[in-house]
C-alpha cells in the first residue's frame, strides 16, 4: 500500500469518528492490501537456473560484476573449464533474451533488468572475438577469454543458433539503434550461410554441417537444415526481405525431399558421402535424434506462415506424435537423444519440447502441453541440482565397463557435470512453459 493511500484511509477514519460515532473494532471493515501478482513458478525455475549458470560457469572479463566487465563468456563445463564453445554461449544468450522478453517483474531475489541486459550485450561482445573477419562466420571454440581461438571449420548450426539468439535479442529493446545493430548481426550470419558455399548441389542441395563440406559423416544433417529454415523465416519476419523467405522454404523443401522418413514420420539424421576420402557416393544415415524433430516442428509451423500451406501444420503434428513415441524414456524419464538408446541429455531433451510447445501455440491441443510438462518434470526430477542448475545427462547401463555401471543392469547413472548447454536449454524450456501456461 502506498504512503498516499495510507493517509487517505487515515483521514477518512478520523472524519467519521469526529462527525458521527466511534466505530468499534468489531464494526470496522479492514481495508484489503493489494497483493503483487504471483510469478509463474516456471519463470522462477528459469531464473534460478540462470543464476546457477552465472555462479558456476560464467566468466566476467577482468571484473567481478557484469557492469564492470569488458565481456561475458561461459565455460563449456566444470569438467572442461578452460574451453568455451561458441554455440554454448549463443544458446545461453538466446535463453537469456527469451527470458528477458517474458518477465515483467524480477522472478527471484537479486535478479534485475539491468543485469539481464548487461549479460546479453556483453555476451555478444565476447562472441565477436570468435568472428572470422576474413571469411565470415563464428569459429567454434576458444579459451574463456577469447585470446586463443580454434580456427578451422566453421559450423552452420553453431552460426544459426547465434543468428536466432540475435533476433530474439533484438526484441528485448525498443531502442531502434540497438535493434538495428542486432538485426544487422543476424543478417551477417545469413550472408555467411549464403556465400560460403555451405549450400551446393551435392545431394540435390541442402546446407553442409560445416565448411569442411562433407569431410565427416554428418554431411548435410536434418538439424542444420531445419535450423536454417527456422532462422530464415524469423529473419524474414524481422526484415521483410523476400530473399530470406525463399531460403526458408528452399531449405525445408530439401529437408522434406531427402531426409523425411514417411514410415516413421520422423527426419533421418543426415546424408553424407559413402566414400568420404574420395567424396563419392551417398549414404542416408537411418538414425533419428530428438532435437532434430523439435526444430523441424518449429520450422514447419514458421514456413506455414510464409506460404499458408496447411499440410505443414499436419506434418508438424505428425512429427510431434511420432517424436514422443520414439524418444520417450520410461526408464529414465525425458526424451532420449537417439531413438532406441537409453540416454537422456538435458540440453537436447529440453530443446525437443520447444516443438511441442510451438504446436500447442498453433492448435491449442492440451496434449502437446502435457508432453512438454512431462518432459520438463522428468528432467527436473532426475537432473535438476539443489541450486537450480542441471546435470549433464543420465543413462542406463548396458555393461559393467561403463562409468558408474559396476553393479550392472538396470542401473541408471547421472553425470553431474555442470554444462552450459544443458543449463541454457533447461532455462529456455522453463521459460517457454511459463509462456505457454499463460494461455492454458
N, C-alpha and C positions, 0 to 999 in steps of 0.2 A: 504494500500500500504506500502511495507517495505521501510526502510530508504535507502537501497542499490538501490532499483528500482527507488526511487525519484532522487538519484544522477545521475543515468544513463540517465534519461529523461532530467535533467537539463543540463548535459554535451552535449547531442545531440542538444539541442536547441541553446546553446551557439556556438557550432561549425557551425551550419547552419547560424547563424547571422553573424559571422565573415567572413565566407568563401563565402557567396553568397549574400543574401539580407536580410533586416529586414522583418520578417514575421509579417504582420498586425494581429490585434486581430480578424478581420473578416476572415482571411485566416487560422488561427490556428485551428487544429482539436484537441479537448480535448481528453486527454488520459483517457480511461474508468477506473474507480476504481473497482477492483474486489469486489463483494459483498459476504457476508457469505451466505451459503445455508440456505434456510428457514427451520425452525424447525416445524415439524408436530404439528398442534395445539392439537392433542390428547396427544402427549407426554408432551406438556406444561400443559394440564389439569391434566395429571397423576402426574407430578412433583408438581403442586400446591396442589393437594390432599395429596400427601406425606408430603409436608411441613406443611399443616394444621394438619395432624395427629401427626406429631412430636411436633408441638407447643402445642396442646391441650391434647394429650393422652400419649405421650412418657414419660418414667421415665429414667433418666440418673443416674446410681448408683453413689452416693456421689460426683457428679460433675456437672458442668454447660455446658460442651461440651462433645461430643462423644469421642474425643481423650483422655480426662482425665478420662472418666467414666470406671468403672470396668465392667459394663454390661449395656444393654439397654432392657427395657421391655415396655409394653403398657398396660394401664388401660383398663378394659372392656369398660367403657364409662364414660362420665362426670356425669352420674346418679349413677354409681357404681365405684367410683374412687379407692376404696380400694380392688378391685378384679381384678385379671389378669387371663385370660383364656389361656391355652396352645395353643389351636387351633387358637385363635385370633392372638397371637404373631406369630405363624407359618404362618398364612395367610399373615400377614404384611411382614414377611421376604421373603416369596415366591413372593409377589408383588414387593418388592424392588429388588430382584435378577432378576426378569423378566424385570423390567425397566432398570436395570444396563446393562443387556445383549443387550439392544436395543437402547442405546443412544451413539452417537459419539461425542457430544459436550453438554455442560450444557444447559438444556432446559429452565431454569429460572435463574434469578439472585440468587446468594448465593448457588447454587447447585454445589457441587464438587464431583469428583470421589472418592476422599479420604474419604469424609463424607459418601458417599453411601456405600463404602466398610466397613467402620467402623460400621455403624448401623447394617449391616447384621452380621458381625463377632461377635459383642458384643451382638446381639440378641440371637444368638445360645449359647453364654456363659451363658446368663440368663437361657435359656431352660434347660441347664444341671443341674440346681438347682432342676428341676422338674422330673429328671430321676429317675426311681425306680431301684436302683442298686442291689436290692435283686432279683426281679422277671423280670426285664426289662420293657420297655415301659415308656412313659411320664405319670405322674399324670396330671389330667385335670386342676388344678386350684391352685392358691396361692395368697398371697398378692403381691403388685407390686415389692417388693424387694426380694421375694423368700425365706423369712425366716419362713413363715408359709405355709406349703404345704398341700393341701387337699389330703389325701391318700384315698385308697379305689379302686373302679373300674377304670381301665384304658381303654380308648376308642380306638377302632380300627381306626375309621375315623380320630380322632384327630392325631393319630400317622402317619396315611397315608398322611395327609396334611403336616406334618413335613417332612416325607420322600421325598415327591415331592419337597418341598422347598429346602431340602438339595441337591437334584440332580440338581435343577436349579442353586443353588449357586455354585456348583462345576464347572459349565460352565462359571462363571464370572471371572475365574482366569486361567492364563497359568502356574502358579506355580504348578509343579507336586506334591509337598508335600501337598499343600493346597487342591488340587483336591482329592488326596488320602484320606485325613482326612475327607472331606465331604462325599465322596462316602462310606467310611467305616461307617460313622454315619448313612447313609441311609441303609446300609446292616444290621446294628444293629436293625433298625426298621423292616426289613424283618425277622430277627431272632425272634423278639418279636411276629410277626404275625404267624410264622410257628411253634413255640414251646410252646406257651402259652395256647394251647387248644382252641383258638378262632375259628379255623376250626375244625368241627367234623362231624359225620354222621347224626346228628339230621336234619330232613327235607331234607335228601339226600346230605348234605354238606353245604357249604357256611360259611362265616365269621359272627360271632356274632357281635352285636353292641359294646359290651364291655365285660369285664372279668366277669361280672355277669351272662353271658351265659343264657339269657332268663328270667331274673327276672323283665323285663319290657316289655311292649307291642311292643317295637321296634324290639325285637327278632333279626332276620337276615335281615337287610334292603337292599334295592336296592343301595342306595348311598354308603354304606360301601363296597359292593362287586364290584360296578363299579369303585370306587376309588382304590380298591385293584388291579383290573385288569390293570388299567392305571399305577399305581405305579410299579407293577412288570414288565410291558412292558418297561417302561423307565429305570428301574434298569437293565434289561437285555441289553438294548442298551448301558448302561454305563459300563457294566462289561463283557458282552458276556457269562455270566453264564447261561447255558441252564435250570437250575432249576427255575430261575425266569421267563423264557419264559413259562415253564409248568404251573407255578402258575397263570400267567396272563390268559392263555387260560382256565385253570380249573375254575377260578373264574367267568369268563364270561359265560362259559358253564352252570354253576349252575344258574346264573342270568337269562339267556335266557330260561332255562328249568322251573324254578319255578316262577319267578315274571313277565315274559313277558305277556302282555295282547294283543293278536293279534287283538281283536275287536277295541282297541283304538290306537294301535301302540305305546304304552307307557309302562313303567315299573310301576307295583304296588309298593306301599310304602314298605311293609315288610311282612314277615311271622314270626309268634310267637306262643307260646303255647296258646291253648284255655283256659286252666286252669293253670294260672301262678303259684299259690302257690304249686300245685302238679306236675308241669312240665309235663303236659299231653296234648294230642290233638294238633291240628294245626289249626291256623287261618291265612288266607291270607287277609291282610288289603287292600281293594279296594279303596285306596286313592292314589292321584297322586301329586307329588311335582316337581316343575320346575327344580331345580338344579340336581335332580336325573337323569333327562333326558339329561341335558347338559353334565354331567360327563360321562354318558353311551355312548353318541355320540363319545366323545374323546376316550373312551376305545375301542369301536368297530373299530374305524379307526386305533388305535395303534395295535390292535390284527390283523387287516388285513395285516399289515406289517410283522407280525410274521408267518402267515400261508397262505398268499396270497388267502384268501377266499373272492371272490368278493361279496358274499352275505352280508358280514359285512358292506360294503360300502352302499349297498342298504338299509339295516336295519337302518343304521345311518341316511340316507336321509329321510326315512320314519318317524323316530323319530323327526327329525328336523322340518318337516312339521306339524306333529301332535302336537308338543310342542307349536308352535306358535298359532295354532288354539285353543288349550286347555287352555293356560295360559295368552294370551294377554288380558290386561285390557283396554278396550276402555274408561272406565270411569276415571281411574286414570292415565293410561299410564305406560308402563313397564309390566313385567311378574308377575302375581300373584304367591305367594308362593305355594298355593294349588289350584288345579283346582276347579272353582266354588265359590271361596271365594275372595271377592274384597279386597285384602290386598297385597300390594307390599312392600317387604323388599328389601332395596338397595343391601345388600350382596348377597342374593340368586338370585335376578333378574339379577344382573351383572354376577354372576357365570354362570348362564344358557346360556348366549350369547357366552361364550367361545366355546360351542359346535357348534353353527352356524359358528363361525369364523374358527373352525377346518374343517368344511365341505367346506367352501369357499376355504381354502388352498388345500383341496383334489380335488375338481372338478371344481373350478373356476366359479361356478354359482353365479352371482351377487345378486340373491335373498337372499342368506344367509347373504351377507354383508349388504344388505338393512335391513334385520330383526335385525341384531346386532346394526346397527347405529340407527334404530328407537327406540330400547330399550334404548341405551345409551343416546340418545337425550331426551327421555321421563324422564329418571332418572335425568338428568341434569336440565331439565326444572322445575320439581316439587321439587326435593330433594337436589339439589346442593346448598350449602350455599355460602355466599358472599366471604369467604376466600378460597374457593376451596374444602372445606370438604363437607360431605354429612350428611343429616338427616337419622335417623334410618329406618323409614318406613312411608308409607301413607296408609290409609284405608278409606273405605266408610262406613258411619254409617248404622247400621241396627236397632238400637233402641236408645232412648234418654238417656239410663243409661250409655252408653259407654263414656269414657273420650272425651270431645270435641264435643259431639253429642247432646247437649241440643236442638239445632234447628231441629233435626230430619233429615230424608232423604231430599235431596240426598247429605248431607254434606260430604265433603272429608276432613279428618283430617291429618295433617302432624305431626308426632312425631319428634321433632327437637333434640332429644337425639343424642349426638355425640358418635358414637360407632366404635370401632376399626375394627370389621369385615366388617361393612358397607363401611368404607373408604378404607380398604385394597382391597376389591373385586371391588369397583368402580375404584380404581387406576389400578388394574390388567386389567380390561376391556378396559380402555382408552389406556393402553399400547398395548394391543392386537389389538385394532382397528388401531392404528398407524402402527403396523407391517403389518397388512393386507392391508392397503391403499397404502403401498409401491408398491404393485403388482397389484393394481386395475386399 
